[in-house]
Amino acid sequence: MIKIAVLITCHNRIQKTQTCLKSLFKQKKIENINLKVFLVDDGSTDGTKEYIKKEFSNVNLIIGNGNLFWGGGMFLAWETALKNDIEYDYFLWINDDTFLFEDAIFTLLASKKNDDDIVTGSICDPNTKKRTYGGAINEKKFFRPFKYKVVDVNGSPQEIDTINGNLVLIPYKAYDKVGKFDKNFFHAFGDVDYSLRARKKNIKILLTPTHVGTCERSDKNSEIKYLKDIFNVKSLPPKVWFRVCLKHGGSLWLFHFFYRFVNLTFKILINNFITTKKIRP
C-alpha cells in the first residue's frame, strides 16, 4: 500500500476548497493508495472549517492564525504530517484552487523514473485548455542566470528546473535530502525555491506528459508575464529578492544585479531627458 500525505492550505474561498477536495476524493486507479489529507485553514471566516468538519471528517483539519499565507500554511501542514504515526511514501502539494482530473495522481506516479524524482502536474485553463501552471527550464544565460522558459506538455515526462506548487508529488526520499519549505518565503516563491534546492541535490524534477487538472491564472495575464514573475525584482520585495539572489544566483547573481541596476538607471536617465526636453521653452 502506497501512503501519500496530501498537503493543502486554504483561506476564505470555500467553494474552491470544496471542489478541490471533491476532485481529490474522486481519483481513479488508486486502489493501492492510502491518502491522508492535512489541510490548514488559515483563519477563514466563510465557514470553511465548519464545512470540512461536517463533509470531510476524514481530513486532518489544522487551524492557522490567519497570517500563514501559502508558504506558512504548507509548512505547518507538512510538519503536522511528519508528526503523524504513519511513515509516508510521498507528500502531495495541492492548491485549493486546483481541480484534479480523475487520473491525476495515477499520472503523477506513472511519470516517475527514479525513486527520488519530484513530479509536478501540468495544469490548464478550464475553458481554453491552455497550460496555466506547471514548470520551466533554466536557459542558462550568463548575464541572466534567472532566465527561464516555460515548458508545455508533449505526451512524455520532461525534465524541468522550477515548479509551480499547484500539484507536486514529492517522494520521501527527495524530502529526506531537501527538507521542508524555507519559511522565509512564507507568502510567495516557496515552490520555486524548493525546486531549485532539489536541483542542487541532483534530484530530477519531471513535468507530467499531459494536463492533470484545471486552474485559472490568478492574474489573467500572458505567458510573458508568468516568465517575468518567476524572478522579477518588481514582483518580489527587496528582502526576498536579495535572498533569492544570494541563495540561488551563485557567482552570477552580482552580474545579474548589476545588469538590472544599469538597465534601470539608463531608463530613468532617458525618461528624465525626454521629460526635460518637453518642458523646455
C-alpha positions as CSV (number, residue, x, y, z in Angstrom):
1,M,0.0,0.0,0.0
2,I,1.4,3.4,-1.1
3,K,0.9,6.1,1.6
4,I,0.5,9.7,0.5
5,A,0.2,12.7,2.8
6,V,-1.8,15.4,0.9
7,L,-0.9,19.0,2.0
8,I,-3.3,21.8,1.4
9,T,-3.7,25.4,2.6
10,C,-6.9,27.5,2.3
11,H,-8.3,30.9,3.3
12,N,-11.8,32.2,2.6
13,R,-12.6,30.5,-0.7
14,I,-14.9,27.8,0.5
15,Q,-16.4,26.9,-2.9
16,K,-12.9,26.3,-4.5
17,T,-11.8,24.3,-1.4
18,Q,-14.9,22.2,-1.7
19,T,-14.4,21.5,-5.4
20,C,-10.7,20.7,-4.8
21,L,-11.4,18.2,-2.1
22,K,-14.2,16.5,-4.1
23,S,-11.9,16.1,-7.1
24,L,-9.2,14.7,-4.8
25,F,-11.5,12.0,-3.4
26,K,-12.8,11.1,-6.9
27,Q,-9.4,9.9,-8.1
28,K,-9.4,6.6,-10.0
29,K,-6.7,3.9,-10.4
30,I,-5.6,4.4,-6.8
31,E,-6.9,1.2,-5.2
32,N,-3.4,0.5,-3.7
33,I,-3.0,4.1,-2.4
34,N,-3.9,5.4,1.0
35,L,-4.5,9.2,1.0
36,K,-4.3,11.2,4.2
37,V,-5.2,14.9,3.9
38,F,-3.6,17.6,6.1
39,L,-5.5,20.8,5.4
40,V,-4.6,24.1,7.1
41,D,-7.5,26.6,7.3
42,D,-5.6,29.8,7.8
43,G,-8.3,31.8,9.7
44,S,-11.2,31.5,7.2
45,T,-14.3,33.3,8.2
46,D,-16.5,32.0,5.4
47,G,-17.5,28.7,7.1
48,T,-14.7,26.6,5.5
49,K,-13.7,24.8,8.7
50,E,-17.3,24.1,9.6
51,Y,-17.9,22.6,6.2
52,I,-14.8,20.4,6.2
53,K,-15.6,19.1,9.7
54,K,-19.1,18.2,8.5
55,E,-18.5,16.9,5.0
56,F,-14.9,15.7,5.1
57,S,-14.4,14.3,8.6
58,N,-11.5,12.1,7.3
59,V,-9.5,15.3,6.6
60,N,-7.0,16.3,9.3
61,L,-8.0,19.9,9.8
62,I,-5.4,22.3,11.2
63,I,-6.4,25.8,12.2
64,G,-4.0,28.6,11.4
65,N,-3.7,32.1,12.8
66,G,-4.6,34.0,9.6
67,N,-1.1,35.1,8.9
68,L,0.5,32.0,7.5
69,F,-0.2,32.6,3.8
70,W,0.6,29.8,1.4
71,G,4.1,29.0,2.4
72,G,3.5,29.2,6.1
73,G,0.3,27.1,5.8
74,M,2.1,24.4,3.7
75,F,5.0,24.3,6.2
76,L,2.5,23.7,9.0
77,A,0.7,21.0,7.1
78,W,4.0,19.3,6.3
79,E,5.1,19.5,10.0
80,T,1.8,18.0,11.1
81,A,2.1,15.1,8.6
82,L,5.6,14.3,9.8
83,K,4.4,14.1,13.4
84,N,1.8,11.5,12.4
85,D,2.5,7.9,13.3
86,I,2.3,6.9,9.6
87,E,5.6,6.9,7.6
88,Y,4.5,8.3,4.3
89,D,6.0,7.3,0.9
90,Y,5.0,10.6,-0.7
91,F,4.0,14.2,0.1
92,L,1.5,15.8,-2.3
93,W,1.1,19.5,-2.6
94,I,-2.3,20.7,-3.9
95,N,-3.5,24.3,-4.2
96,D,-7.1,24.5,-3.2
97,D,-8.0,26.3,-6.4
98,T,-6.7,23.4,-8.5
99,F,-9.2,20.8,-9.5
100,L,-7.9,17.4,-10.4
101,F,-8.8,15.2,-13.3
102,E,-9.7,11.7,-12.2
103,D,-6.4,10.2,-13.2
104,A,-4.2,13.0,-11.8
105,I,-2.5,11.0,-9.0
106,F,-2.1,7.9,-11.2
107,T,-0.4,10.1,-13.9
108,L,1.9,11.7,-11.3
109,L,3.1,8.3,-10.1
110,A,3.4,6.9,-13.6
111,S,5.6,9.8,-14.6
112,K,8.4,9.0,-12.2
113,K,11.6,7.3,-13.4
114,N,13.7,7.2,-10.2
115,D,12.8,6.7,-6.6
116,D,13.5,10.3,-5.7
117,D,12.1,12.1,-8.7
118,I,9.8,15.0,-8.0
119,V,6.8,15.3,-10.3
120,T,4.8,18.4,-10.9
121,G,1.4,18.4,-12.7
122,S,0.8,20.5,-15.7
123,I,-2.4,22.5,-15.1
124,C,-4.6,24.0,-17.8
125,D,-7.3,26.6,-18.0
126,P,-10.8,25.1,-17.6
127,N,-12.2,26.8,-20.7
128,T,-9.3,27.2,-23.2
129,K,-7.5,24.1,-22.0
130,K,-4.2,26.0,-22.4
131,R,-1.5,25.5,-19.8
132,T,-1.6,27.9,-16.9
133,Y,0.8,26.3,-14.3
134,G,3.5,23.7,-14.4
135,G,7.2,24.3,-14.7
136,A,10.1,25.9,-16.5
137,I,13.7,25.2,-17.6
138,N,16.7,27.4,-17.0
139,E,18.1,28.7,-20.3
140,K,21.5,29.3,-18.6
141,K,22.1,32.8,-19.9
142,F,25.5,34.0,-18.5
143,F,24.3,37.5,-17.6
144,R,20.8,36.4,-16.8
145,P,21.1,33.3,-14.5
146,F,17.4,33.6,-13.7
147,K,16.2,33.4,-17.3
148,Y,13.6,30.6,-17.5
149,K,11.4,29.2,-20.3
150,V,8.0,27.7,-19.6
151,V,7.6,24.1,-20.6
152,D,4.3,22.8,-22.2
153,V,3.2,19.1,-22.3
154,N,4.3,16.9,-25.2
155,G,2.9,13.5,-24.3
156,S,6.0,12.3,-22.4
157,P,7.5,13.3,-19.0
158,Q,10.0,16.2,-19.4
159,E,12.8,17.3,-17.1
160,I,12.4,20.8,-15.7
161,D,14.1,23.1,-13.2
162,T,11.4,25.1,-11.5
163,I,7.8,24.3,-10.5
164,N,4.6,25.9,-9.6
165,G,3.2,24.5,-6.4
166,N,-0.3,23.7,-7.7
167,L,0.2,20.0,-7.8
168,V,3.5,18.5,-6.8
169,L,4.4,14.9,-5.8
170,I,7.5,14.6,-3.6
171,P,8.8,11.2,-2.7
172,Y,10.0,10.8,0.9
173,K,13.5,10.1,-0.5
174,A,13.5,13.6,-2.0
175,Y,12.2,15.2,1.1
176,D,14.9,13.4,3.1
177,K,17.5,15.3,1.0
178,V,15.8,18.6,0.6
179,G,13.7,19.1,3.7
180,K,10.6,21.2,4.1
181,F,9.8,24.7,2.9
182,D,12.0,27.7,3.6
183,K,9.8,29.7,6.0
184,N,11.4,33.0,4.7
185,F,9.3,32.6,1.6
186,F,6.0,32.4,3.5
187,H,3.9,34.5,1.1
188,A,5.3,33.5,-2.3
189,F,8.3,31.9,-4.1
190,G,8.4,28.8,-1.7
191,D,7.6,26.4,-4.6
192,V,10.3,27.8,-6.9
193,D,12.9,27.9,-4.0
194,Y,12.1,24.3,-3.2
195,S,12.6,23.1,-6.8
196,L,16.0,24.9,-7.0
197,R,17.1,23.4,-3.8
198,A,16.1,20.0,-5.1
199,R,18.1,20.5,-8.3
200,K,21.2,21.4,-6.3
201,K,20.8,17.9,-4.7
202,N,20.8,16.4,-8.2
203,I,17.1,15.4,-7.8
204,K,15.3,15.3,-11.1
205,I,12.0,17.2,-11.5
206,L,9.6,16.0,-14.1
207,L,6.5,17.5,-15.7
208,T,3.6,15.2,-16.4
209,P,3.1,14.2,-20.0
210,T,-0.5,15.6,-20.1
211,H,-2.5,18.1,-18.2
212,V,-3.8,16.6,-14.9
213,G,-6.1,19.4,-13.6
214,T,-7.5,22.8,-14.1
215,C,-6.8,26.2,-12.6
216,E,-7.4,29.7,-13.9
217,R,-4.4,32.1,-13.8
218,S,-4.9,34.5,-11.0
219,D,-3.6,37.5,-12.9
220,K,-5.3,36.7,-16.2
221,N,-2.1,37.7,-18.0
222,S,0.1,36.1,-20.6
223,E,2.9,33.6,-20.5
224,I,5.4,36.5,-20.8
225,K,4.0,37.9,-17.5
226,Y,4.4,34.5,-15.9
227,L,8.0,34.3,-17.0
228,K,8.7,37.7,-15.6
229,D,7.1,36.8,-12.3
230,I,9.4,33.9,-11.7
231,F,12.4,36.1,-10.9
232,N,11.3,39.7,-11.1
233,V,12.7,42.3,-8.8
234,K,9.5,44.3,-9.3
235,S,7.2,41.4,-8.2
236,L,9.3,40.4,-5.1
237,P,10.0,42.5,-2.0
238,P,13.7,43.6,-1.9
239,K,14.5,41.4,1.1
240,V,13.1,38.4,-0.7
241,W,14.9,39.3,-4.0
242,F,18.3,39.6,-2.3
243,R,17.7,36.2,-0.5
244,V,16.8,34.7,-3.9
245,C,20.0,36.1,-5.5
246,L,22.3,35.0,-2.7
247,K,20.7,31.6,-2.4
248,H,20.3,30.6,-6.0
249,G,22.3,33.0,-8.2
250,G,25.7,31.7,-7.3
251,S,28.6,33.8,-8.6
252,L,26.4,35.2,-11.4
253,W,24.0,37.0,-9.2
254,L,26.3,40.1,-8.9
255,F,26.4,40.3,-12.7
256,H,22.6,39.9,-12.9
257,F,22.0,42.6,-10.3
258,F,24.5,44.9,-12.0
259,Y,22.7,44.3,-15.3
260,R,19.3,45.2,-13.7
261,F,20.8,48.3,-12.0
262,V,22.4,49.6,-15.2
263,N,19.3,48.9,-17.2
264,L,17.0,50.7,-14.7
265,T,19.4,53.7,-14.4
266,F,19.6,54.0,-18.2
267,K,15.8,54.1,-18.4
268,I,15.5,56.7,-15.7
269,L,18.1,58.9,-17.4
270,I,16.4,58.6,-20.8
271,N,12.9,59.4,-19.3
272,N,14.3,62.4,-17.4
273,F,16.0,63.7,-20.6
274,I,12.7,63.3,-22.6
275,T,10.7,65.0,-19.9
276,T,13.2,67.9,-19.6
277,K,13.2,68.4,-23.3
278,K,9.4,68.5,-23.5
279,I,9.1,71.2,-20.8
280,R,12.0,73.3,-22.1
281,P,10.6,76.6,-23.6
